[in-house]
Amino acid sequence: MRLRAALIRTALNTTTHVAPGLAGRWALHFYRHPAVRVAMRPAEEPMMRRATRDRLTIAGKETIVYSWGDGRRPVLLTHGWLSRASRLTPLAEALLDAGYSPVTFDAPGCGESAGRETSILEYRELARRLHAEHGRFAAAVGHSVGGLSLFFALRDEVKADRLVAIAAPAEFGYLVDGFRASLELSHRLVPRLRRDIERRVFPDEPDIWRRFSATHRPAELTMPMLLVHDEADDMIDIGQSRMVAAAYEGQARLLVTSGLGHRRIIADPAVIEEVLDFLSADDIG
């Protein structure tokens, strides 16, 4: 993995000086296509075996959906970039034990779903389809990009009584900045990559950098929110959750953790307890 990243970094940074157009196209390819498809962990298998599996076709790709419970008090769970539904099993199990009915999915290109890439539009479409099937969600809980996608989906047809965003970015453009930083790419690539994303990935979607951001039109989302972020998150800076908290002042509470980083936070027992307390509380005060 590190060798691959080093090779990509060297190739793109070298090419951007002599053939910026080619470097931009390569950057878009690597941005859209994950390097690896992460495997299910042994500890996740028992809960995943208990799930009812279904299939939805999204943009021509067969997508796997998982659900537990009797259908009452449904809670939508969305995983992050380069992840899979099984990473959410500790939270799903706790929700099930508390009387909720968790429902989640492997996004296209992730887990057991088909495809090599996904987008925030496909996350939204999955949320819409599951909302149509399960009705209004008691809550929607998302990790990382999955959290960002929920803000977008909840402004467009999907309804939930509460929203939990764990280690989620506020700005859609932050994903490009994070991609550049993770590979130590030249800053010169960023404007072209952003233009290529606009033209090639979302050609029919205007103003994507604002519309796809969590802070866009905050007045349209009125449900209580819990934001959870680790102070030492090395993938999504905690400042992103602070931006969301400021945009939804009086409606969102920010819980700051320490020592959990970007990934372990979603399975931490104390965080899961906070989420359950938030879902069962009468208010967010």
DRENPA-3360 file (N, C-alpha, C; in nm, 2 decimals, always signed):
BEGIN
1 = MRLRAALI = +0.08/-0.12/+0.00/+0.00/+0.00/+0.00/+0.09/+0.13/+0.00 ~ +0.19/+0.13/+0.09/+0.28/+0.25/+0.09/+0.36/+0.26/-0.03 ~ +0.40/+0.15/-0.09/+0.48/+0.15/-0.22/+0.39/+0.20/-0.33 ~ +0.26/+0.16/-0.33/+0.17/+0.21/-0.44/+0.15/+0.36/-0.42 ~ +0.13/+0.41/-0.30/+0.11/+0.55/-0.28/+0.23/+0.63/-0.32 ~ +0.35/+0.57/-0.29/+0.48/+0.64/-0.33/+0.49/+0.65/-0.48 ~ +0.45/+0.54/-0.55/+0.46/+0.54/-0.70/+0.36/+0.64/-0.76 ~ +0.24/+0.64/-0.70/+0.14/+0.74/-0.75/+0.19/+0.88/-0.73;
9 = RTALNTTT = +0.24/+0.91/-0.61/+0.29/+1.04/-0.58/+0.40/+1.09/-0.67 ~ +0.49/+1.00/-0.69/+0.61/+1.03/-0.78/+0.56/+1.06/-0.93 ~ +0.47/+0.97/-0.97/+0.42/+0.98/-1.11/+0.34/+1.11/-1.13 ~ +0.25/+1.14/-1.04/+0.17/+1.26/-1.06/+0.24/+1.38/-1.04 ~ +0.33/+1.39/-0.94/+0.41/+1.51/-0.92/+0.50/+1.54/-1.03 ~ +0.56/+1.43/-1.09/+0.65/+1.45/-1.20/+0.57/+1.50/-1.33 ~ +0.46/+1.43/-1.35/+0.38/+1.46/-1.47/+0.32/+1.59/-1.47 ~ +0.28/+1.64/-1.35/+0.21/+1.77/-1.35/+0.29/+1.89/-1.40;
17 = HVAPGLAG = +0.43/+1.87/-1.40/+0.51/+1.98/-1.46/+0.52/+1.97/-1.61 ~ +0.51/+1.86/-1.67/+0.53/+1.84/-1.81/+0.40/+1.82/-1.89 ~ +0.31/+1.76/-1.82/+0.18/+1.73/-1.89/+0.07/+1.74/-1.79 ~ +0.03/+1.87/-1.75/-0.07/+1.89/-1.64/-0.20/+1.82/-1.67 ~ -0.24/+1.82/-1.80/-0.37/+1.76/-1.83/-0.37/+1.61/-1.81 ~ -0.27/+1.55/-1.84/-0.25/+1.40/-1.82/-0.25/+1.38/-1.67 ~ -0.17/+1.46/-1.60/-0.16/+1.44/-1.45/-0.30/+1.46/-1.39 ~ -0.38/+1.55/-1.44/-0.51/+1.57/-1.38/-0.60/+1.45/-1.40;
25 = RWALHFYR = -0.59/+1.39/-1.52/-0.68/+1.28/-1.55/-0.64/+1.16/-1.46 ~ -0.51/+1.14/-1.45/-0.46/+1.03/-1.36/-0.51/+1.06/-1.21 ~ -0.49/+1.18/-1.17/-0.54/+1.21/-1.03/-0.68/+1.18/-1.01 ~ -0.77/+1.21/-1.11/-0.91/+1.18/-1.10/-0.93/+1.03/-1.10 ~ -0.86/+0.96/-1.17/-0.87/+0.81/-1.17/-0.84/+0.76/-1.03 ~ -0.73/+0.80/-0.97/-0.69/+0.75/-0.84/-0.79/+0.80/-0.73 ~ -0.84/+0.92/-0.75/-0.93/+0.98/-0.66/-1.06/+0.89/-0.65 ~ -1.11/+0.85/-0.77/-1.24/+0.78/-0.78/-1.23/+0.63/-0.76;
33 = HPAVRVAM = -1.11/+0.57/-0.77/-1.10/+0.43/-0.76/-1.01/+0.39/-0.64 ~ -1.07/+0.34/-0.54/-1.00/+0.30/-0.42/-0.89/+0.20/-0.45 ~ -0.78/+0.21/-0.38/-0.67/+0.12/-0.40/-0.70/-0.03/-0.36 ~ -0.78/-0.04/-0.25/-0.81/-0.18/-0.21/-0.95/-0.18/-0.16 ~ -1.01/-0.30/-0.16/-1.14/-0.32/-0.10/-1.12/-0.39/+0.03 ~ -1.15/-0.32/+0.14/-1.12/-0.38/+0.27/-1.20/-0.50/+0.30 ~ -1.14/-0.59/+0.37/-1.20/-0.72/+0.41/-1.28/-0.71/+0.54 ~ -1.38/-0.80/+0.55/-1.45/-0.81/+0.67/-1.36/-0.87/+0.78;
41 = RPAEEPMM = -1.37/-0.82/+0.90/-1.29/-0.88/+1.01/-1.37/-0.99/+1.08 ~ -1.29/-1.09/+1.13/-1.36/-1.20/+1.19/-1.46/-1.16/+1.30 ~ -1.43/-1.06/+1.38/-1.52/-1.02/+1.48/-1.65/-0.96/+1.43 ~ -1.65/-0.92/+1.30/-1.77/-0.87/+1.24/-1.87/-0.97/+1.19 ~ -1.81/-1.09/+1.16/-1.89/-1.19/+1.09/-2.02/-1.24/+1.16 ~ -2.02/-1.26/+1.30/-2.14/-1.31/+1.36/-2.26/-1.21/+1.34 ~ -2.24/-1.08/+1.36/-2.35/-0.99/+1.34/-2.39/-0.98/+1.19 ~ -2.30/-0.99/+1.10/-2.33/-0.98/+0.96/-2.41/-1.11/+0.92;
49 = RRATRDRL = -2.38/-1.22/+0.98/-2.46/-1.34/+0.95/-2.60/-1.33/+1.00 ~ -2.63/-1.25/+1.10/-2.76/-1.23/+1.15/-2.85/-1.14/+1.06 ~ -2.78/-1.07/+0.97/-2.85/-0.97/+0.89/-2.94/-1.03/+0.78 ~ -3.05/-0.96/+0.76/-3.13/-0.99/+0.63/-3.06/-0.92/+0.52 ~ -3.03/-0.99/+0.41/-2.96/-0.93/+0.30/-3.06/-0.90/+0.19 ~ -3.04/-0.79/+0.12/-3.12/-0.75/+0.01/-3.03/-0.69/-0.10 ~ -3.08/-0.67/-0.22/-3.00/-0.61/-0.33/-3.08/-0.50/-0.39 ~ -3.01/-0.39/-0.41/-3.06/-0.28/-0.49/-2.97/-0.25/-0.60;
57 = TIAGKETI = -3.02/-0.21/-0.72/-2.94/-0.17/-0.83/-2.93/-0.02/-0.83 ~ -2.81/+0.03/-0.82/-2.78/+0.18/-0.81/-2.69/+0.21/-0.93 ~ -2.73/+0.29/-1.02/-2.65/+0.33/-1.13/-2.59/+0.21/-1.21 ~ -2.67/+0.10/-1.22/-2.63/-0.02/-1.29/-2.55/-0.11/-1.20 ~ -2.52/-0.08/-1.08/-2.44/-0.16/-0.99/-2.52/-0.23/-0.88 ~ -2.50/-0.36/-0.87/-2.57/-0.43/-0.76/-2.51/-0.40/-0.63 ~ -2.60/-0.35/-0.54/-2.56/-0.30/-0.41/-2.62/-0.38/-0.30 ~ -2.54/-0.43/-0.20/-2.59/-0.51/-0.10/-2.64/-0.43/+0.02;
65 = VYSWGDGR = -2.76/-0.46/+0.07/-2.82/-0.39/+0.18/-2.84/-0.49/+0.30 ~ -2.82/-0.45/+0.42/-2.83/-0.53/+0.54/-2.92/-0.47/+0.64 ~ -3.01/-0.55/+0.70/-3.10/-0.50/+0.80/-3.12/-0.60/+0.91 ~ -3.15/-0.55/+1.03/-3.17/-0.63/+1.15/-3.30/-0.58/+1.21 ~ -3.36/-0.67/+1.29/-3.47/-0.62/+1.37/-3.61/-0.65/+1.30 ~ -3.71/-0.60/+1.37/-3.85/-0.62/+1.32/-3.90/-0.51/+1.24 ~ -3.82/-0.41/+1.21/-3.86/-0.30/+1.12/-3.91/-0.18/+1.20 ~ -3.93/-0.19/+1.33/-3.98/-0.08/+1.40/-3.85/+0.01/+1.44;
73 = RPVLLTHG = -3.87/+0.14/+1.45/-3.77/+0.23/+1.49/-3.64/+0.21/+1.40 ~ -3.66/+0.22/+1.27/-3.54/+0.20/+1.18/-3.44/+0.31/+1.20 ~ -3.31/+0.27/+1.19/-3.20/+0.36/+1.20/-3.11/+0.33/+1.08 ~ -3.08/+0.44/+1.00/-3.00/+0.42/+0.88/-2.85/+0.45/+0.92 ~ -2.76/+0.35/+0.88/-2.62/+0.36/+0.91/-2.55/+0.37/+0.78 ~ -2.45/+0.47/+0.77/-2.37/+0.48/+0.64/-2.22/+0.48/+0.68 ~ -2.15/+0.39/+0.61/-2.01/+0.38/+0.63/-1.93/+0.49/+0.56 ~ -1.80/+0.49/+0.59/-1.72/+0.59/+0.52/-1.65/+0.55/+0.40;
81 = WLSRASRL = -1.56/+0.64/+0.35/-1.48/+0.61/+0.23/-1.39/+0.49/+0.25 ~ -1.36/+0.41/+0.15/-1.27/+0.29/+0.17/-1.31/+0.20/+0.28 ~ -1.44/+0.19/+0.31/-1.49/+0.11/+0.42/-1.59/+0.02/+0.38 ~ -1.67/-0.03/+0.47/-1.78/-0.13/+0.44/-1.88/-0.13/+0.55 ~ -2.00/-0.19/+0.53/-2.10/-0.19/+0.63/-2.06/-0.27/+0.76 ~ -1.98/-0.37/+0.74/-1.94/-0.45/+0.86/-1.87/-0.37/+0.97 ~ -1.80/-0.26/+0.93/-1.73/-0.18/+1.03/-1.83/-0.12/+1.13 ~ -1.96/-0.12/+1.09/-2.06/-0.05/+1.18/-2.13/-0.16/+1.27;
89 = TPLAEALL = -2.08/-0.28/+1.27/-2.15/-0.39/+1.34/-2.16/-0.36/+1.50 ~ -2.05/-0.31/+1.56/-2.07/-0.28/+1.70/-2.19/-0.18/+1.73 ~ -2.20/-0.08/+1.65/-2.31/+0.01/+1.67/-2.44/-0.05/+1.63 ~ -2.44/-0.13/+1.52/-2.57/-0.19/+1.48/-2.62/-0.29/+1.59 ~ -2.53/-0.36/+1.65/-2.57/-0.46/+1.75/-2.62/-0.39/+1.87 ~ -2.56/-0.28/+1.91/-2.61/-0.20/+2.03/-2.75/-0.14/+2.00 ~ -2.77/-0.09/+1.88/-2.90/-0.04/+1.84/-3.00/-0.15/+1.84 ~ -2.97/-0.27/+1.79/-3.06/-0.38/+1.79/-3.10/-0.42/+1.93;
97 = DAGYSPVT = -3.00/-0.42/+2.02/-3.03/-0.46/+2.16/-3.12/-0.36/+2.23 ~ -3.11/-0.23/+2.18/-3.19/-0.12/+2.24/-3.33/-0.11/+2.18 ~ -3.36/-0.20/+2.08/-3.50/-0.20/+2.03/-3.51/-0.13/+1.89 ~ -3.40/-0.09/+1.84/-3.40/-0.02/+1.70/-3.38/-0.13/+1.59 ~ -3.41/-0.09/+1.47/-3.39/-0.18/+1.36/-3.29/-0.12/+1.26 ~ -3.16/-0.15/+1.28/-3.06/-0.09/+1.19/-3.07/-0.14/+1.05 ~ -3.04/-0.05/+0.96/-3.03/-0.08/+0.82/-2.91/-0.01/+0.76 ~ -2.83/-0.08/+0.68/-2.71/-0.02/+0.62/-2.68/-0.09/+0.49;
105 = FDAPGCGE = -2.57/-0.05/+0.43/-2.54/-0.10/+0.29/-2.39/-0.10/+0.27 ~ -2.34/-0.18/+0.18/-2.21/-0.16/+0.12/-2.22/-0.07/+0.00 ~ -2.16/+0.05/+0.01/-2.17/+0.14/-0.11/-2.11/+0.08/-0.23 ~ -2.15/+0.12/-0.35/-2.09/+0.06/-0.47/-1.94/+0.07/-0.46 ~ -1.87/-0.04/-0.50/-1.72/-0.04/-0.50/-1.67/-0.07/-0.36 ~ -1.76/-0.10/-0.26/-1.71/-0.13/-0.13/-1.78/-0.26/-0.08 ~ -1.71/-0.33/+0.01/-1.77/-0.45/+0.07/-1.80/-0.55/-0.04 ~ -1.92/-0.60/-0.03/-1.97/-0.70/-0.13/-2.05/-0.65/-0.25;
113 = SAGRETSI = -2.06/-0.51/-0.25/-2.13/-0.45/-0.36/-2.04/-0.45/-0.49 ~ -2.11/-0.44/-0.60/-2.04/-0.44/-0.73/-1.99/-0.30/-0.76 ~ -1.91/-0.29/-0.86/-1.85/-0.16/-0.90/-1.71/-0.13/-0.85 ~ -1.65/-0.03/-0.91/-1.52/+0.01/-0.86/-1.51/+0.15/-0.80 ~ -1.63/+0.22/-0.80/-1.63/+0.36/-0.75/-1.77/+0.39/-0.70 ~ -1.78/+0.50/-0.63/-1.91/+0.54/-0.58/-1.90/+0.70/-0.57 ~ -2.02/+0.76/-0.53/-2.02/+0.90/-0.52/-2.13/+0.94/-0.42 ~ -2.13/+1.06/-0.38/-2.23/+1.11/-0.29/-2.37/+1.10/-0.34;
121 = LEYRELAR = -2.38/+1.11/-0.48/-2.51/+1.09/-0.54/-2.57/+0.95/-0.52 ~ -2.48/+0.85/-0.52/-2.52/+0.71/-0.50/-2.55/+0.69/-0.36 ~ -2.48/+0.75/-0.27/-2.52/+0.74/-0.12/-2.66/+0.80/-0.11 ~ -2.68/+0.91/-0.17/-2.82/+0.97/-0.15/-2.93/+0.88/-0.21 ~ -2.90/+0.82/-0.33/-3.00/+0.74/-0.39/-3.03/+0.61/-0.30 ~ -2.93/+0.56/-0.24/-2.95/+0.45/-0.15/-3.03/+0.49/-0.03 ~ -3.00/+0.61/+0.03/-3.08/+0.66/+0.14/-3.22/+0.68/+0.10 ~ -3.24/+0.73/-0.02/-3.38/+0.75/-0.07/-3.46/+0.62/-0.08;
129 = RLHAEHGR = -3.39/+0.52/-0.14/-3.46/+0.39/-0.16/-3.49/+0.32/-0.03 ~ -3.40/+0.33/+0.06/-3.42/+0.27/+0.19/-3.53/+0.34/+0.27 ~ -3.53/+0.48/+0.26/-3.63/+0.55/+0.32/-3.77/+0.52/+0.26 ~ -3.78/+0.50/+0.13/-3.90/+0.46/+0.07/-3.95/+0.32/+0.12 ~ -3.86/+0.24/+0.15/-3.89/+0.10/+0.20/-3.92/+0.10/+0.35 ~ -3.84/+0.17/+0.43/-3.85/+0.16/+0.58/-3.93/+0.27/+0.64 ~ -3.96/+0.38/+0.57/-4.03/+0.49/+0.62/-3.93/+0.58/+0.70 ~ -3.99/+0.68/+0.76/-3.91/+0.78/+0.84/-3.81/+0.71/+0.93;
137 = FAAAVGHS = -3.69/+0.75/+0.93/-3.59/+0.69/+1.02/-3.60/+0.75/+1.16 ~ -3.58/+0.67/+1.26/-3.57/+0.72/+1.40/-3.44/+0.80/+1.41 ~ -3.34/+0.76/+1.33/-3.22/+0.83/+1.33/-3.14/+0.79/+1.21 ~ -3.05/+0.88/+1.17/-2.95/+0.85/+1.07/-2.81/+0.87/+1.13 ~ -2.72/+0.77/+1.11/-2.59/+0.78/+1.17/-2.49/+0.75/+1.06 ~ -2.39/+0.84/+1.04/-2.29/+0.82/+0.94/-2.15/+0.85/+0.99 ~ -2.06/+0.77/+0.94/-1.92/+0.79/+0.97/-1.85/+0.85/+0.85 ~ -1.76/+0.95/+0.87/-1.68/+1.01/+0.77/-1.76/+1.06/+0.65;
145 = VGGLSLFF = -1.73/+1.01/+0.53/-1.80/+1.05/+0.41/-1.95/+1.01/+0.42 ~ -1.97/+0.90/+0.49/-2.11/+0.85/+0.52/-2.19/+0.96/+0.59 ~ -2.12/+1.03/+0.69/-2.19/+1.13/+0.76/-2.22/+1.25/+0.67 ~ -2.12/+1.29/+0.59/-2.14/+1.40/+0.50/-2.26/+1.37/+0.40 ~ -2.27/+1.25/+0.36/-2.37/+1.21/+0.26/-2.51/+1.23/+0.32 ~ -2.52/+1.21/+0.45/-2.65/+1.21/+0.52/-2.71/+1.36/+0.52 ~ -2.62/+1.46/+0.54/-2.67/+1.59/+0.53/-2.73/+1.62/+0.40 ~ -2.66/+1.57/+0.29/-2.71/+1.59/+0.15/-2.85/+1.52/+0.13;
153 = ALRDEVKA = -2.85/+1.39/+0.18/-2.98/+1.31/+0.16/-3.09/+1.37/+0.24 ~ -3.06/+1.42/+0.36/-3.17/+1.47/+0.45/-3.23/+1.60/+0.40 ~ -3.15/+1.67/+0.32/-3.21/+1.79/+0.25/-3.29/+1.76/+0.13 ~ -3.30/+1.63/+0.10/-3.36/+1.59/-0.03/-3.44/+1.46/-0.01 ~ -3.56/+1.47/+0.04/-3.66/+1.36/+0.05/-3.64/+1.27/+0.18 ~ -3.52/+1.24/+0.22/-3.50/+1.15/+0.33/-3.54/+1.22/+0.46 ~ -3.61/+1.15/+0.55/-3.65/+1.21/+0.67/-3.60/+1.12/+0.79 ~ -3.55/+1.19/+0.89/-3.50/+1.12/+1.01/-3.52/+1.21/+1.13;
161 = DRLVAIAA = -3.55/+1.15/+1.25/-3.58/+1.23/+1.37/-3.45/+1.29/+1.43 ~ -3.34/+1.22/+1.41/-3.21/+1.27/+1.47/-3.10/+1.23/+1.37 ~ -2.99/+1.31/+1.38/-2.88/+1.29/+1.30/-2.75/+1.28/+1.38 ~ -2.67/+1.18/+1.36/-2.54/+1.16/+1.42/-2.43/+1.16/+1.31 ~ -2.34/+1.24/+1.32/-2.23/+1.25/+1.22/-2.10/+1.22/+1.30 ~ -2.03/+1.12/+1.27/-1.91/+1.08/+1.34/-1.79/+1.10/+1.25 ~ -1.69/+1.18/+1.29/-1.57/+1.21/+1.22/-1.60/+1.25/+1.07 ~ -1.70/+1.33/+1.05/-1.74/+1.37/+0.92/-1.69/+1.50/+0.88;
169 = PAEFGYLV = -1.66/+1.52/+0.75/-1.62/+1.65/+0.70/-1.74/+1.74/+0.68 ~ -1.71/+1.87/+0.69/-1.81/+1.97/+0.67/-1.82/+2.01/+0.53 ~ -1.71/+2.02/+0.46/-1.70/+2.07/+0.33/-1.67/+1.96/+0.23 ~ -1.74/+1.96/+0.12/-1.72/+1.86/+0.02/-1.58/+1.87/-0.04 ~ -1.54/+1.99/-0.06/-1.40/+2.02/-0.11/-1.29/+1.96/-0.02 ~ -1.32/+1.94/+0.10/-1.22/+1.89/+0.19/-1.17/+1.75/+0.15 ~ -1.26/+1.68/+0.08/-1.22/+1.54/+0.04/-1.11/+1.55/-0.07 ~ -1.11/+1.65/-0.15/-1.00/+1.67/-0.25/-0.87/+1.72/-0.18;
177 = DGFRASLE = -0.89/+1.81/-0.08/-0.77/+1.85/-0.01/-0.71/+1.73/+0.07 ~ -0.79/+1.65/+0.13/-0.74/+1.53/+0.20/-0.67/+1.43/+0.11 ~ -0.73/+1.41/-0.01/-0.67/+1.32/-0.11/-0.53/+1.37/-0.15 ~ -0.52/+1.50/-0.17/-0.39/+1.56/-0.21/-0.29/+1.54/-0.10 ~ -0.34/+1.57/+0.03/-0.24/+1.57/+0.14/-0.20/+1.42/+0.17 ~ -0.29/+1.33/+0.15/-0.26/+1.19/+0.19/-0.15/+1.13/+0.09 ~ -0.15/+1.18/-0.03/-0.05/+1.14/-0.12/+0.07/+1.23/-0.14 ~ +0.06/+1.34/-0.07/+0.16/+1.45/-0.08/+0.18/+1.50/-0.22;
185 = LSHRLVPR = +0.07/+1.52/-0.28/+0.07/+1.57/-0.42/+0.09/+1.72/-0.43 ~ +0.14/+1.76/-0.54/+0.16/+1.91/-0.57/+0.03/+1.98/-0.56 ~ +0.03/+2.10/-0.50/-0.09/+2.19/-0.49/-0.13/+2.23/-0.63 ~ -0.04/+2.22/-0.73/-0.08/+2.26/-0.86/-0.19/+2.17/-0.92 ~ -0.20/+2.05/-0.87/-0.30/+1.95/-0.92/-0.44/+1.98/-0.88 ~ -0.45/+2.05/-0.77/-0.59/+2.06/-0.71/-0.69/+2.14/-0.80 ~ -0.65/+2.25/-0.85/-0.75/+2.32/-0.94/-0.80/+2.23/-1.06 ~ -0.71/+2.16/-1.12/-0.75/+2.08/-1.23/-0.83/+1.96/-1.19;
193 = LRRDIERR = -0.79/+1.90/-1.07/-0.87/+1.79/-1.02/-1.01/+1.83/-0.99 ~ -1.03/+1.95/-0.93/-1.16/+2.00/-0.90/-1.24/+2.02/-1.02 ~ -1.18/+2.08/-1.13/-1.25/+2.10/-1.25/-1.29/+1.97/-1.32 ~ -1.20/+1.87/-1.31/-1.23/+1.74/-1.37/-1.35/+1.67/-1.29 ~ -1.35/+1.69/-1.16/-1.46/+1.63/-1.08/-1.59/+1.70/-1.12 ~ -1.59/+1.83/-1.14/-1.71/+1.90/-1.18/-1.76/+1.85/-1.32 ~ -1.67/+1.84/-1.41/-1.70/+1.81/-1.55/-1.72/+1.66/-1.58 ~ -1.65/+1.58/-1.52/-1.65/+1.43/-1.55/-1.74/+1.35/-1.46;
201 = VFPDEPDI = -1.73/+1.39/-1.33/-1.81/+1.31/-1.23/-1.95/+1.36/-1.21 ~ -1.96/+1.49/-1.20/-2.09/+1.56/-1.18/-2.13/+1.66/-1.29 ~ -2.13/+1.62/-1.41/-2.15/+1.71/-1.52/-2.29/+1.78/-1.52 ~ -2.39/+1.72/-1.45/-2.52/+1.77/-1.45/-2.56/+1.83/-1.32 ~ -2.46/+1.85/-1.23/-2.49/+1.90/-1.09/-2.42/+2.03/-1.08 ~ -2.50/+2.14/-1.06/-2.43/+2.27/-1.04/-2.38/+2.29/-0.90 ~ -2.29/+2.38/-0.88/-2.24/+2.43/-0.75/-2.22/+2.31/-0.65 ~ -2.14/+2.21/-0.69/-2.13/+2.09/-0.61/-2.05/+2.12/-0.48;
209 = WRRFSATH = -1.96/+2.22/-0.48/-1.87/+2.24/-0.36/-1.95/+2.30/-0.25 ~ -2.06/+2.37/-0.28/-2.15/+2.42/-0.17/-2.26/+2.32/-0.15 ~ -2.33/+2.27/-0.25/-2.45/+2.19/-0.23/-2.42/+2.06/-0.16 ~ -2.30/+2.00/-0.19/-2.27/+1.87/-0.13/-2.21/+1.89/+0.01 ~ -2.19/+2.01/+0.06/-2.13/+2.03/+0.19/-2.24/+2.02/+0.30 ~ -2.19/+1.98/+0.42/-2.28/+1.97/+0.53/-2.34/+2.10/+0.58 ~ -2.27/+2.21/+0.56/-2.31/+2.34/+0.61/-2.40/+2.41/+0.51 ~ -2.43/+2.35/+0.40/-2.52/+2.42/+0.30/-2.66/+2.43/+0.35;
217 = RPAELTMP = -2.72/+2.55/+0.34/-2.86/+2.57/+0.38/-2.90/+2.50/+0.51 ~ -2.83/+2.54/+0.62/-2.86/+2.47/+0.75/-3.00/+2.48/+0.80 ~ -3.07/+2.59/+0.75/-3.21/+2.61/+0.80/-3.30/+2.49/+0.75 ~ -3.26/+2.42/+0.65/-3.34/+2.31/+0.59/-3.34/+2.19/+0.68 ~ -3.25/+2.18/+0.77/-3.24/+2.06/+0.86/-3.27/+2.11/+1.00 ~ -3.37/+2.05/+1.06/-3.42/+2.10/+1.19/-3.41/+2.00/+1.30 ~ -3.36/+1.88/+1.27/-3.36/+1.77/+1.37/-3.24/+1.79/+1.46 ~ -3.25/+1.74/+1.59/-3.13/+1.75/+1.68/-3.02/+1.67/+1.62;
225 = MLLVHDEA = -2.89/+1.72/+1.64/-2.77/+1.65/+1.59/-2.67/+1.63/+1.70 ~ -2.60/+1.51/+1.68/-2.48/+1.48/+1.76/-2.37/+1.47/+1.67 ~ -2.26/+1.55/+1.69/-2.14/+1.54/+1.62/-2.03/+1.48/+1.71 ~ -1.96/+1.38/+1.66/-1.86/+1.31/+1.74/-1.73/+1.32/+1.66 ~ -1.62/+1.36/+1.72/-1.49/+1.37/+1.65/-1.38/+1.36/+1.75 ~ -1.27/+1.29/+1.70/-1.16/+1.28/+1.79/-1.06/+1.39/+1.76 ~ -1.00/+1.44/+1.87/-0.92/+1.56/+1.86/-0.79/+1.53/+1.78 ~ -0.75/+1.41/+1.77/-0.63/+1.37/+1.70/-0.66/+1.29/+1.57;
233 = DDMIDIGQ = -0.78/+1.32/+1.51/-0.82/+1.25/+1.39/-0.72/+1.29/+1.28 ~ -0.65/+1.19/+1.22/-0.55/+1.22/+1.12/-0.60/+1.22/+0.97 ~ -0.73/+1.20/+0.96/-0.79/+1.20/+0.82/-0.88/+1.31/+0.80 ~ -0.97/+1.34/+0.90/-1.06/+1.45/+0.89/-1.04/+1.54/+1.01 ~ -0.99/+1.66/+0.99/-0.95/+1.74/+1.10/-1.08/+1.78/+1.18 ~ -1.06/+1.79/+1.31/-1.17/+1.82/+1.40/-1.23/+1.95/+1.37 ~ -1.16/+2.04/+1.31/-1.21/+2.17/+1.27/-1.33/+2.16/+1.18 ~ -1.34/+2.05/+1.10/-1.46/+2.02/+1.02/-1.59/+2.01/+1.10;
241 = SRMVAAAY = -1.58/+1.93/+1.20/-1.70/+1.92/+1.29/-1.73/+2.05/+1.36 ~ -1.63/+2.12/+1.40/-1.65/+2.25/+1.46/-1.73/+2.34/+1.36 ~ -1.69/+2.34/+1.24/-1.77/+2.41/+1.14/-1.91/+2.37/+1.13 ~ -1.94/+2.24/+1.13/-2.08/+2.20/+1.13/-2.15/+2.24/+1.26 ~ -2.09/+2.23/+1.37/-2.15/+2.27/+1.50/-2.18/+2.42/+1.50 ~ -2.10/+2.50/+1.44/-2.12/+2.65/+1.43/-2.24/+2.67/+1.33 ~ -2.25/+2.60/+1.22/-2.36/+2.62/+1.13/-2.49/+2.58/+1.19 ~ -2.49/+2.48/+1.28/-2.62/+2.44/+1.34/-2.62/+2.47/+1.49;
249 = EGQARLLV = -2.58/+2.59/+1.52/-2.57/+2.63/+1.66/-2.70/+2.62/+1.73 ~ -2.70/+2.56/+1.85/-2.83/+2.55/+1.92/-2.90/+2.42/+1.89 ~ -2.86/+2.35/+1.79/-2.93/+2.23/+1.74/-2.83/+2.11/+1.74 ~ -2.70/+2.14/+1.73/-2.60/+2.03/+1.73/-2.51/+2.04/+1.85 ~ -2.48/+1.92/+1.90/-2.38/+1.91/+2.01/-2.26/+1.84/+1.96 ~ -2.14/+1.89/+1.99/-2.02/+1.83/+1.95/-1.95/+1.76/+2.07 ~ -1.93/+1.63/+2.05/-1.86/+1.55/+2.15/-1.72/+1.52/+2.10 ~ -1.62/+1.57/+2.18/-1.48/+1.55/+2.14/-1.42/+1.44/+2.22;
257 = TSGLGHRR = -1.36/+1.34/+2.15/-1.29/+1.23/+2.21/-1.14/+1.24/+2.20 ~ -1.07/+1.16/+2.27/-0.93/+1.16/+2.27/-0.87/+1.02/+2.25 ~ -0.77/+1.01/+2.16/-0.70/+0.88/+2.15/-0.77/+0.77/+2.06 ~ -0.88/+0.81/+1.99/-0.95/+0.71/+1.91/-0.92/+0.72/+1.76 ~ -0.88/+0.84/+1.72/-0.85/+0.85/+1.58/-0.97/+0.85/+1.49 ~ -0.95/+0.83/+1.36/-1.06/+0.84/+1.27/-1.14/+0.71/+1.26 ~ -1.08/+0.59/+1.28/-1.15/+0.47/+1.26/-1.20/+0.40/+1.38 ~ -1.12/+0.40/+1.49/-1.16/+0.33/+1.61/-1.28/+0.40/+1.68;
265 = IIADPAVI = -1.30/+0.52/+1.65/-1.41/+0.60/+1.71/-1.55/+0.53/+1.69 ~ -1.57/+0.47/+1.57/-1.70/+0.42/+1.54/-1.74/+0.29/+1.62 ~ -1.64/+0.23/+1.68/-1.66/+0.10/+1.75/-1.64/+0.12/+1.90 ~ -1.60/+0.24/+1.94/-1.57/+0.26/+2.08/-1.70/+0.25/+2.17 ~ -1.69/+0.17/+2.28/-1.81/+0.15/+2.36/-1.87/+0.28/+2.42 ~ -1.78/+0.37/+2.46/-1.83/+0.50/+2.52/-1.90/+0.58/+2.42 ~ -1.84/+0.59/+2.29/-1.91/+0.66/+2.19/-2.04/+0.60/+2.15 ~ -2.05/+0.47/+2.15/-2.18/+0.40/+2.11/-2.28/+0.43/+2.22;
273 = EEVLDFLS = -2.24/+0.43/+2.35/-2.33/+0.47/+2.46/-2.38/+0.61/+2.45 ~ -2.29/+0.70/+2.41/-2.33/+0.84/+2.39/-2.44/+0.85/+2.28 ~ -2.42/+0.77/+2.17/-2.51/+0.78/+2.06/-2.65/+0.72/+2.11 ~ -2.65/+0.61/+2.18/-2.77/+0.56/+2.23/-2.84/+0.65/+2.32 ~ -2.77/+0.72/+2.41/-2.83/+0.82/+2.50/-2.89/+0.93/+2.42 ~ -2.82/+0.98/+2.32/-2.87/+1.09/+2.24/-3.00/+1.05/+2.17 ~ -3.01/+0.93/+2.12/-3.13/+0.88/+2.05/-3.25/+0.87/+2.14 ~ -3.22/+0.84/+2.26/-3.33/+0.82/+2.36/-3.37/+0.94/+2.44;
281 = ADDIG = -3.29/+1.05/+2.43/-3.31/+1.17/+2.51/-3.43/+1.24/+2.45 ~ -3.49/+1.32/+2.54/-3.60/+1.41/+2.50/-3.56/+1.53/+2.43 ~ -3.43/+1.57/+2.45/-3.38/+1.69/+2.38/-3.23/+1.68/+2.37 ~ -3.16/+1.77/+2.32/-3.02/+1.77/+2.30/-2.94/+1.85/+2.40 ~ -3.01/+1.90/+2.50/-2.95/+1.99/+2.59/-2.85/+1.93/+2.68;
% end
